[in-house]
Amino acid sequence: MNIGAISKLTGLNSKTIRYYEEIDLVHPSSRSANGYRQYSEQDLEQLQFIQRARKTGFNIDECRHLLDLFNNKGRQSHEVKSLVLDKAKLVEEQIAELRLMHQCLLDLASQCQSNNDPHCAILDKLSEAPEQLTTQGGVKL
Protein backbone atom coordinates (compact mmCIF):
# COMPACT_ATOMS: atom_id res chain seq x y z
CA MET A 1 0.00 0.00 0.00
CA ASN A 2 1.21 3.48 -0.73
CA ILE A 3 0.79 6.41 1.66
CA GLY A 4 -2.44 7.54 -0.02
CA ALA A 5 -4.08 4.14 0.43
CA ILE A 6 -2.98 3.77 4.03
CA SER A 7 -4.12 7.32 4.71
CA LYS A 8 -7.63 6.45 3.49
CA LEU A 9 -7.73 3.26 5.53
CA THR A 10 -6.58 4.88 8.76
CA GLY A 11 -8.17 8.31 8.41
CA LEU A 12 -4.75 9.84 9.13
CA ASN A 13 -3.51 12.41 6.67
CA SER A 14 -0.28 11.80 4.79
CA LYS A 15 1.50 14.58 6.66
CA THR A 16 0.77 12.89 10.01
CA ILE A 17 2.00 9.53 8.73
CA ARG A 18 5.20 11.13 7.46
CA TYR A 19 5.62 12.88 10.83
CA TYR A 20 5.24 9.55 12.65
CA GLU A 21 7.95 8.16 10.38
CA GLU A 22 10.18 11.21 10.98
CA ILE A 23 10.03 10.73 14.77
CA ASP A 24 10.62 6.96 14.44
CA LEU A 25 7.17 6.02 15.68
CA VAL A 26 6.44 3.94 12.57
CA HIS A 27 8.40 2.87 9.53
CA PRO A 28 7.11 1.92 6.10
CA SER A 29 7.91 -1.71 5.33
CA SER A 30 9.76 -0.79 2.18
CA ARG A 31 10.17 1.68 -0.62
CA SER A 32 9.28 1.08 -4.22
CA ALA A 33 11.87 1.39 -7.00
CA ASN A 34 10.86 5.02 -7.46
CA GLY A 35 11.24 5.76 -3.73
CA TYR A 36 7.57 5.75 -2.68
CA ARG A 37 6.77 4.44 0.77
CA GLN A 38 5.13 1.04 0.83
CA TYR A 39 3.11 -0.04 3.86
CA SER A 40 2.16 -3.54 4.93
CA GLU A 41 -0.83 -4.85 6.86
CA GLN A 42 1.33 -4.75 9.99
CA ASP A 43 2.08 -1.08 9.33
CA LEU A 44 -1.65 -0.48 8.95
CA GLU A 45 -2.34 -2.21 12.29
CA GLN A 46 0.31 -0.13 14.04
CA LEU A 47 -1.01 3.14 12.60
CA GLN A 48 -4.54 2.22 13.65
CA PHE A 49 -3.25 1.31 17.11
CA ILE A 50 -1.52 4.70 17.40
CA GLN A 51 -4.62 6.50 16.16
CA ARG A 52 -6.84 4.79 18.75
CA ALA A 53 -4.31 5.48 21.51
CA ARG A 54 -4.13 9.16 20.49
CA LYS A 55 -7.93 9.43 20.49
CA THR A 56 -7.90 7.96 24.00
CA GLY A 57 -5.66 10.79 25.14
CA PHE A 58 -2.18 9.30 25.02
CA ASN A 59 0.61 11.61 23.86
CA ILE A 60 3.25 10.59 21.33
CA ASP A 61 5.73 9.30 23.93
CA GLU A 62 3.02 7.30 25.64
CA CYS A 63 1.95 5.90 22.27
CA ARG A 64 5.55 4.89 21.61
CA HIS A 65 5.64 3.07 24.96
CA LEU A 66 2.29 1.39 24.33
CA LEU A 67 3.38 0.39 20.83
CA ASP A 68 6.59 -1.10 22.26
CA LEU A 69 4.49 -3.07 24.74
CA PHE A 70 2.09 -4.11 21.96
CA ASN A 71 4.99 -5.44 19.89
CA ASN A 72 6.68 -7.14 22.88
CA LYS A 73 5.14 -10.56 23.33
CA GLY A 74 7.01 -10.88 26.65
CA ARG A 75 5.21 -7.87 28.11
CA GLN A 76 3.42 -8.00 31.42
CA SER A 77 -0.18 -6.84 31.41
CA HIS A 78 0.16 -5.08 34.78
CA GLU A 79 2.48 -2.54 33.13
CA VAL A 80 -0.11 -1.76 30.48
CA LYS A 81 -2.85 -1.47 33.08
CA SER A 82 -0.68 0.84 35.17
CA LEU A 83 -0.15 3.16 32.18
CA VAL A 84 -3.88 3.25 31.48
CA LEU A 85 -4.79 3.91 35.11
CA ASP A 86 -2.20 6.71 35.30
CA LYS A 87 -3.75 8.28 32.21
CA ALA A 88 -7.25 7.87 33.66
CA LYS A 89 -6.14 9.67 36.84
CA LEU A 90 -4.67 12.51 34.82
CA VAL A 91 -7.88 12.83 32.79
CA GLU A 92 -9.89 12.87 36.02
CA GLU A 93 -7.72 15.73 37.33
CA GLN A 94 -8.14 17.62 34.05
CA ILE A 95 -11.90 17.16 34.23
CA ALA A 96 -11.92 18.59 37.76
CA GLU A 97 -9.89 21.60 36.56
CA LEU A 98 -12.23 22.11 33.62
CA ARG A 99 -15.29 21.95 35.90
CA LEU A 100 -13.71 24.58 38.12
CA MET A 101 -12.93 26.76 35.12
CA HIS A 102 -16.49 26.30 33.87
CA GLN A 103 -17.92 27.37 37.22
CA CYS A 104 -15.59 30.39 37.33
CA LEU A 105 -16.70 31.44 33.85
CA LEU A 106 -20.37 31.09 34.76
CA ASP A 107 -19.80 33.09 37.95
CA LEU A 108 -17.99 35.80 35.99
CA ALA A 109 -20.75 35.92 33.39
CA SER A 110 -23.40 36.25 36.10
CA GLN A 111 -21.72 39.44 37.33
CA CYS A 112 -22.09 41.20 33.99
CA GLN A 113 -25.12 43.43 33.45
CA SER A 114 -24.83 42.87 29.70
CA ASN A 115 -26.07 46.30 28.69
CA ASN A 116 -24.71 49.31 26.79
CA ASP A 117 -22.84 50.60 29.84
CA PRO A 118 -19.04 50.50 29.32
CA HIS A 119 -18.49 49.30 32.89
CA CYS A 120 -17.98 45.55 32.97
CA ALA A 121 -17.77 43.57 36.19
CA ILE A 122 -16.00 40.72 34.36
CA LEU A 123 -13.12 42.95 33.35
CA ASP A 124 -13.00 44.43 36.85
CA LYS A 125 -12.79 40.99 38.39
CA LEU A 126 -10.06 39.84 35.97
CA SER A 127 -7.99 42.94 36.69
CA GLU A 128 -7.98 42.40 40.49
CA ALA A 129 -4.91 41.20 42.32
CA PRO A 130 -4.68 37.39 42.30
CA GLU A 131 -5.30 37.05 46.04
CA GLN A 132 -8.57 38.99 45.66
CA LEU A 133 -9.93 36.93 42.78
CA THR A 134 -12.84 34.82 43.93
CA THR A 135 -16.17 34.21 42.28
CA GLN A 136 -19.55 34.60 43.86
CA GLY A 137 -19.41 30.92 44.79
CA GLY A 138 -16.16 31.51 46.67
CA VAL A 139 -14.04 29.78 44.05
CA LYS A 140 -10.56 31.28 43.64
CA LEU A 141 -9.67 32.27 40.11
N, CA, C and O of each residue as an XYZ file, in Angstrom:
564
protein
N       0.858     -1.183      0.000
C       0.000      0.000      0.000
C       0.896      1.235      0.000
O       1.922      1.288      0.678
N       0.476      2.215     -0.775
C       1.211      3.483     -0.731
C       0.614      4.372      0.359
O      -0.366      4.001      1.005
N       1.204      5.532      0.555
C       0.790      6.406      1.658
C      -0.652      6.902      1.480
O      -1.370      7.091      2.462
N      -1.067      7.109      0.236
C      -2.441      7.545     -0.017
C      -3.455      6.495      0.409
O      -4.475      6.812      1.021
N      -3.163      5.235      0.079
C      -4.075      4.142      0.430
C      -4.136      3.954      1.943
O      -5.214      3.794      2.514
N      -2.986      3.975      2.575
C      -2.978      3.768      4.035
C      -3.620      4.959      4.746
O      -4.225      4.806      5.807
N      -3.485      6.132      4.159
C      -4.122      7.325      4.709
C      -5.644      7.169      4.695
O      -6.316      7.497      5.673
N      -6.177      6.671      3.593
C      -7.634      6.455      3.488
C      -8.112      5.402      4.480
O      -9.170      5.549      5.093
N      -7.330      4.348      4.632
C      -7.734      3.262      5.529
C      -7.678      3.652      6.997
O      -8.484      3.180      7.800
N      -6.732      4.510      7.348
C      -6.577      4.880      8.756
C      -7.325      6.160      9.122
O      -7.671      6.376     10.283
N      -7.573      7.007      8.117
C      -8.167      8.311      8.412
C      -7.113      9.332      8.814
O      -7.443     10.481      9.108
N      -5.845      8.923      8.828
C      -4.755      9.844      9.127
C      -4.306     10.508      7.834
O      -4.251      9.861      6.788
N      -3.985     11.793      7.901
C      -3.514     12.411      6.675
C      -2.057     12.040      6.425
O      -1.345     11.627      7.340
N      -1.628     12.191      5.192
C      -0.276     11.801      4.790
C       0.785     12.532      5.590
O       1.825     11.961      5.918
N       0.527     13.791      5.903
C       1.499     14.585      6.665
C       1.724     13.966      8.048
O       2.860     13.894      8.517
N       0.660     13.526      8.691
C       0.769     12.894     10.013
C       1.555     11.592      9.921
O       2.401     11.314     10.770
N       1.282     10.807      8.908
C       1.997      9.534      8.734
C       3.482      9.793      8.508
O       4.331      9.103      9.072
N       3.792     10.782      7.687
C       5.202     11.129      7.456
C       5.855     11.628      8.750
O       7.016     11.323      9.024
N       5.098     12.398      9.544
C       5.620     12.877     10.829
C       5.924     11.691     11.748
O       6.979     11.656     12.382
N       5.015     10.727     11.823
C       5.242      9.548     12.653
C       6.500      8.802     12.198
O       7.237      8.254     13.018
N       6.732      8.789     10.891
C       7.946      8.161     10.376
C       9.176      8.996     10.776
O      10.197      8.445     11.189
N       9.070     10.300     10.653
C      10.180     11.207     10.979
C      10.640     11.066     12.431
O      11.833     11.152     12.719
N       9.691     10.850     13.340
C      10.027     10.733     14.766
C      10.233      9.276     15.191
O      10.275      8.967     16.382
N      10.359      8.394     14.206
C      10.622      6.964     14.443
C       9.520      6.270     15.227
O       9.790      5.343     15.991
N       8.296      6.706     15.047
C       7.169      6.025     15.681
C       6.741      4.835     14.820
O       6.411      3.771     15.344
N       6.748      5.015     13.527
C       6.441      3.941     12.571
C       7.447      4.016     11.426
O       8.132      5.020     11.232
N       7.510      2.935     10.687
C       8.404      2.874      9.530
C       7.687      2.130      8.418
O       7.124      1.061      8.654
N       7.699      2.679      7.207
C       7.112      1.918      6.103
C       7.912      0.634      5.900
O       9.125      0.615      6.109
N       7.241     -0.424      5.497
C       7.905     -1.710      5.332
C       9.007     -1.653      4.289
O      10.044     -2.303      4.421
N       8.764     -0.863      3.248
C       9.756     -0.790      2.179
C       9.505      0.464      1.356
O       8.600      1.252      1.628
N      10.335      0.611      0.354
C      10.169      1.682     -0.621
C      10.164      1.048     -1.996
O      10.897      0.096     -2.262
N       9.332      1.588     -2.862
C       9.280      1.075     -4.222
C      10.534      1.530     -4.975
O      11.331      2.310     -4.454
N      10.696      1.040     -6.189
C      11.868      1.386     -7.002
C      11.977      2.894     -7.210
O      13.076      3.439     -7.314
N      10.828      3.560     -7.269
C      10.857      5.015     -7.464
C      10.876      5.788     -6.137
O      10.722      7.010     -6.136
N      11.063      5.090     -5.014
C      11.240      5.756     -3.729
C       9.975      5.989     -2.921
O      10.043      6.571     -1.838
N       8.818      5.551     -3.416
C       7.575      5.747     -2.677
C       7.492      4.781     -1.498
O       7.911      3.627     -1.585
N       6.948      5.276     -0.414
C       6.773      4.439      0.772
C       5.754      3.335      0.460
O       4.753      3.560     -0.220
N       6.038      2.165      0.967
C       5.132      1.043      0.829
C       4.820      0.511      2.226
O       5.728      0.223      3.006
N       3.545      0.384      2.531
C       3.114     -0.035      3.858
C       2.470     -1.416      3.791
O       1.784     -1.761      2.829
N       2.710     -2.186      4.834
C       2.163     -3.544      4.933
C       0.918     -3.533      5.814
O       0.528     -2.498      6.355
N       0.310     -4.695      5.945
C      -0.829     -4.853      6.857
C      -0.393     -4.588      8.293
O      -1.148     -4.013      9.076
N       0.808     -5.001      8.636
C       1.326     -4.754      9.991
C       1.489     -3.251     10.228
O       1.189     -2.757     11.315
N       1.962     -2.529      9.219
C       2.079     -1.075      9.329
C       0.700     -0.452      9.554
O       0.535      0.457     10.367
N      -0.278     -0.963      8.816
C      -1.652     -0.483      8.955
C      -2.144     -0.711     10.379
O      -2.727      0.188     10.985
N      -1.916     -1.895     10.912
C      -2.339     -2.205     12.287
C      -1.678     -1.267     13.287
O      -2.332     -0.792     14.215
N      -0.390     -0.998     13.106
C       0.310     -0.127     14.037
C      -0.200      1.308     13.954
O      -0.344      1.975     14.979
N      -0.472      1.787     12.744
C      -1.014      3.145     12.595
C      -2.404      3.246     13.216
O      -2.734      4.248     13.850
N      -3.212      2.214     13.034
C      -4.544      2.216     13.647
C      -4.432      2.159     15.169
O      -5.203      2.811     15.872
N      -3.491      1.395     15.671
C      -3.246      1.309     17.111
C      -2.884      2.693     17.647
O      -3.443      3.146     18.647
N      -1.944      3.362     16.976
C      -1.518      4.700     17.402
C      -2.699      5.662     17.353
O      -2.892      6.456     18.274
N      -3.480      5.597     16.296
C      -4.620      6.502     16.159
C      -5.622      6.300     17.304
O      -6.124      7.271     17.871
N      -5.905      5.055     17.635
C      -6.838      4.787     18.746
C      -6.260      5.261     20.074
O      -6.977      5.820     20.903
N      -4.953      5.036     20.275
C      -4.308      5.483     21.515
C      -4.345      7.001     21.608
O      -4.597      7.549     22.681
N      -4.095      7.689     20.492
C      -4.133      9.164     20.489
C      -5.548      9.659     20.806
O      -5.716     10.610     21.569
N      -6.555      9.023     20.228
C      -7.933      9.428     20.487
C      -8.334      9.175     21.937
O      -9.263      9.801     22.448
N      -7.633      8.260     22.595
C      -7.899      7.958     23.996
C      -7.163      8.912     24.922
O      -7.356      8.878     26.137
N      -6.317      9.765     24.347
C      -5.663     10.791     25.143
C      -4.177     10.600     25.364
O      -3.543     11.424     26.023
N      -3.608      9.533     24.828
C      -2.184      9.300     25.024
C      -1.367     10.213     24.121
O      -1.709     10.415     22.955
N      -0.277     10.768     24.670
C       0.605     11.612     23.864
C       1.552     10.722     23.048
O       1.527      9.497     23.170
N       2.372     11.346     22.230
C       3.248     10.592     21.331
C       4.186      9.658     22.106
O       4.333      8.492     21.739
N       4.812     10.153     23.158
C       5.730      9.304     23.930
C       5.003      8.129     24.568
O       5.522      7.013     24.609
N       3.811      8.386     25.058
C       3.022      7.301     25.643
C       2.618      6.294     24.566
O       2.616      5.086     24.805
N       2.278      6.799     23.383
C       1.950      5.900     22.268
C       3.148      5.036     21.911
O       3.006      3.844     21.640
N       4.318      5.640     21.911
C       5.549      4.887     21.613
C       5.721      3.752     22.630
O       6.032      2.618     22.267
N       5.512      4.079     23.905
C       5.641      3.067     24.958
C       4.588      1.975     24.788
O       4.898      0.788     24.883
N       3.359      2.374     24.538
C       2.289      1.390     24.330
C       2.567      0.522     23.106
O       2.330     -0.686     23.127
N       3.063      1.136     22.054
C       3.379      0.390     20.833
C       4.517     -0.603     21.103
O       4.490     -1.733     20.616
N       5.504     -0.176     21.875
C       6.588     -1.096     22.261
C       6.024     -2.277     23.044
O       6.411     -3.423     22.815
N       5.113     -1.994     23.964
C       4.486     -3.072     24.737
C       3.645     -3.969     23.829
O       3.653     -5.191     23.977
N       2.922     -3.360     22.894
C       2.091     -4.114     21.957
C       2.951     -5.085     21.144
O       2.555     -6.226     20.905
N       4.118     -4.626     20.727
C       4.994     -5.445     19.889
C       5.864     -6.414     20.690
O       6.524     -7.274     20.108
N       5.870     -6.282     22.021
C       6.681     -7.138     22.883
C       5.791     -8.261     23.427
O       4.966     -8.041     24.314
N       5.969     -9.432     22.893
C       5.139    -10.561     23.332
C       5.492    -11.017     24.749
O       4.745    -11.787     25.353
N       6.623    -10.550     25.283
C       7.007    -10.884     26.648
C       6.537     -9.852     27.662
O       6.945     -9.878     28.823
N       5.675     -8.945     27.217
C       5.205     -7.872     28.109
C       4.409     -8.450     29.272
O       3.968     -9.599     29.249
N       4.246     -7.619     30.276
C       3.419     -7.996     31.417
C       2.219     -7.055     31.453
O       2.371     -5.834     31.414
N       1.046     -7.630     31.526
C      -0.178     -6.837     31.412
C      -0.316     -5.796     32.517
O      -0.961     -4.766     32.319
N       0.285     -6.053     33.683
C       0.161     -5.082     34.779
C       0.810     -3.751     34.394
O       0.371     -2.696     34.853
N       1.847     -3.789     33.561
C       2.484     -2.538     33.133
C       1.545     -1.730     32.237
O       1.464     -0.506     32.343
N       0.851     -2.426     31.367
C      -0.108     -1.758     30.480
C      -1.243     -1.165     31.308
O      -1.637     -0.017     31.104
N      -1.758     -1.948     32.234
C      -2.848     -1.471     33.081
C      -2.414     -0.253     33.887
O      -3.177      0.702     34.034
N      -1.207     -0.285     34.402
C      -0.685      0.845     35.172
C      -0.640      2.118     34.326
O      -1.012      3.193     34.798
N      -0.187      1.997     33.083
C      -0.151      3.158     32.183
C      -1.553      3.718     31.954
O      -1.761      4.932     31.970
N      -2.497      2.826     31.743
C      -3.878      3.250     31.485
C      -4.488      3.892     32.720
O      -5.175      4.907     32.610
N      -4.252      3.321     33.887
C      -4.792      3.910     35.110
C      -4.156      5.264     35.415
O      -4.833      6.171     35.900
N      -2.859      5.408     35.133
C      -2.203      6.709     35.299
C      -2.838      7.750     34.390
O      -3.059      8.890     34.800
N      -3.128      7.357     33.159
C      -3.750      8.282     32.206
C      -5.167      8.622     32.674
O      -5.589      9.775     32.582
N      -5.895      7.637     33.170
C      -7.253      7.875     33.662
C      -7.241      8.861     34.827
O      -8.115      9.723     34.921
N      -6.261      8.738     35.708
C      -6.142      9.671     36.845
C      -5.860     11.086     36.348
O      -6.449     12.049     36.838
N      -4.972     11.209     35.390
C      -4.666     12.509     34.818
C      -5.904     13.131     34.164
O      -6.168     14.321     34.332
N      -6.647     12.333     33.430
C      -7.876     12.828     32.793
C      -8.881     13.266     33.850
O      -9.549     14.286     33.685
N      -8.992     12.511     34.922
C      -9.891     12.870     36.022
C      -9.503     14.231     36.620
O     -10.366     15.060     36.905
N      -8.204     14.445     36.802
C      -7.719     15.726     37.333
C      -8.022     16.866     36.350
O      -8.402     17.962     36.760
N      -7.852     16.597     35.064
C      -8.140     17.616     34.050
C      -9.626     17.950     34.018
O     -10.006     19.107     33.839
N     -10.453     16.940     34.191
C     -11.902     17.164     34.230
C     -12.258     18.047     35.419
O     -13.069     18.964     35.293
N     -11.659     17.777     36.564
C     -11.919     18.594     37.757
C     -11.507     20.041     37.511
O     -12.227     20.967     37.882
N     -10.340     20.236     36.882
C      -9.893     21.597     36.562
C     -10.841     22.280     35.577
O     -11.148     23.464     35.722
N     -11.296     21.543     34.593
C     -12.227     22.115     33.618
C     -13.570     22.469     34.266
O     -14.168     23.492     33.934
N     -14.041     21.629     35.183
C     -15.290     21.947     35.899
C     -15.134     23.224     36.710
O     -16.039     24.057     36.750
N     -13.987     23.374     37.353
C     -13.710     24.577     38.125
C     -13.669     25.796     37.201
O     -14.254     26.836     37.506
N     -12.978     25.658     36.081
C     -12.928     26.759     35.117
C     -14.324     27.103     34.609
O     -14.664     28.277     34.464
N     -15.120     26.094     34.345
C     -16.493     26.296     33.870
C     -17.306     27.080     34.893
O     -18.017     28.024     34.549
N     -17.191     26.676     36.157
C     -17.922     27.371     37.221
C     -17.444     28.815     37.339
O     -18.256     29.725     37.504
N     -16.134     29.028     37.254
C     -15.593     30.387     37.327
C     -16.139     31.244     36.187
O     -16.517     32.396     36.400
N     -16.181     30.693     35.000
C     -16.705     31.439     33.851
C     -18.183     31.779     34.026
O     -18.612     32.891     33.718
N     -18.949     30.823     34.517
C     -20.372     31.092     34.756
C     -20.545     32.163     35.824
O     -21.391     33.047     35.690
N     -19.736     32.085     36.895
C     -19.797     33.090     37.952
C     -19.426     34.470     37.412
O     -20.077     35.466     37.726
N     -18.378     34.513     36.600
C     -17.987     35.796     35.993
C     -19.112     36.341     35.117
O     -19.449     37.523     35.196
N     -19.681     35.493     34.298
C     -20.745     35.923     33.391
C     -21.954     36.431     34.168
O     -22.627     37.363     33.726
N     -22.234     35.829     35.316
C     -23.403     36.247     36.096
C     -23.217     37.649     36.690
O     -24.195     38.291     37.073
N     -21.993     38.117     36.766
C     -21.722     39.440     37.331
C     -21.848     40.557     36.295
O     -21.789     41.737     36.641
N     -22.018     40.195     35.056
C     -22.094     41.198     33.994
C     -23.545     41.604     33.768
O     -24.431     40.755     33.667
N     -23.775     42.916     33.689
C     -25.120     43.434     33.449
C     -25.554     43.270     31.993
O     -26.744     43.303     31.679
N     -24.577     43.093     31.117
C     -24.835     42.866     29.698
C     -25.739     43.938     29.104
O     -26.790     43.640     28.536
N     -25.309     45.195     29.245
C     -26.070     46.304     28.691
C     -25.127     47.192     27.878
O     -24.028     46.762     27.528
N     -25.529     48.390     27.581
C     -24.708     49.310     26.791
C     -23.720     50.110     27.637
O     -22.943     50.902     27.103
N     -23.746     49.912     28.926
C     -22.837     50.601     29.838
C     -21.408     50.079     29.621
O     -21.212     48.868     29.518
N     -20.413     50.967     29.550
C     -19.043     50.499     29.323
C     -18.443     49.775     30.526
O     -17.477     49.027     30.378
N     -19.000     49.988     31.704
C     -18.489     49.295     32.886
C     -18.811     47.813     32.769
O     -19.928     47.416     32.439
N     -17.784     47.003     33.054
C     -17.980     45.550     32.970
C     -17.372     44.883     34.199
O     -16.166     44.960     34.433
N     -18.220     44.236     34.970
C     -17.774     43.568     36.194
C     -16.798     42.430     35.898
O     -15.941     42.120     36.726
N     -16.919     41.807     34.729
C     -16.001     40.718     34.365
C     -14.581     41.258     34.255
O     -13.642     40.694     34.818
N     -14.438     42.360     33.522
C     -13.116     42.954     33.352
C     -12.555     43.446     34.687
O     -11.358     43.331     34.953
N     -13.440     43.996     35.516
C     -12.999     44.433     36.847
C     -12.454     43.252     37.640
O     -11.390     43.342     38.252
N     -13.173     42.172     37.626
C     -12.787     40.987     38.388
C     -11.460     40.421     37.873
O     -10.602     40.029     38.663
N     -11.296     40.380     36.556
C     -10.063     39.841     35.970
C      -8.855     40.742     36.209
O      -7.714     40.285     36.156
N      -9.108     42.016     36.471
C      -7.994     42.940     36.694
C      -7.586     43.031     38.164
O      -6.605     43.702     38.482
N      -8.311     42.377     39.059
C      -7.983     42.401     40.486
C      -6.702     41.622     40.767
O      -6.287     40.767     39.985
N      -6.101     41.935     41.882
C      -4.912     41.205     42.322
C      -5.281     39.739     42.518
O      -6.398     39.444     42.943
N      -4.379     38.823     42.222
C      -4.683     37.394     42.297
C      -5.273     36.938     43.634
O      -6.174     36.100     43.658
N      -4.770     37.486     44.745
C      -5.295     37.048     46.045
C      -6.738     37.520     46.284
O      -7.410     37.009     47.180
N      -7.215     38.479     45.502
C      -8.575     38.989     45.664
C      -9.560     38.307     44.712
O     -10.769     38.510     44.826
N      -9.063     37.520     43.794
C      -9.926     36.928     42.779
C     -10.681     35.716     43.299
O     -10.126     34.623     43.420
N     -11.938     35.926     43.598
C     -12.842     34.825     43.929
C     -14.156     35.104     43.239
O     -14.512     36.259     43.005
N     -14.866     34.061     42.920
C     -16.166     34.208     42.276
C     -17.234     34.305     43.350
O     -16.948     34.202     44.543
N     -18.448     34.501     42.915
C     -19.548     34.597     43.861
C     -19.686     33.323     44.685
O     -20.112     33.361     45.839
N     -19.324     32.197     44.082
C     -19.407     30.917     44.788
C     -18.217     30.663     45.692
O     -18.110     29.588     46.282
N     -17.309     31.645     45.814
C     -16.156     31.506     46.675
C     -14.991     30.767     46.034
O     -14.009     30.450     46.705
N     -15.097     30.493     44.748
C     -14.038     29.776     44.049
C     -12.936     30.754     43.675
O     -13.207     31.802     43.090
N     -11.692     30.417     44.008
C     -10.559     31.277     43.641
C     -10.288     31.143     42.156
O     -10.320     30.048     41.594
N     -10.021     32.282     41.535
C      -9.675     32.273     40.109
C      -8.187     32.160     39.925
O      -7.705     32.137     38.793
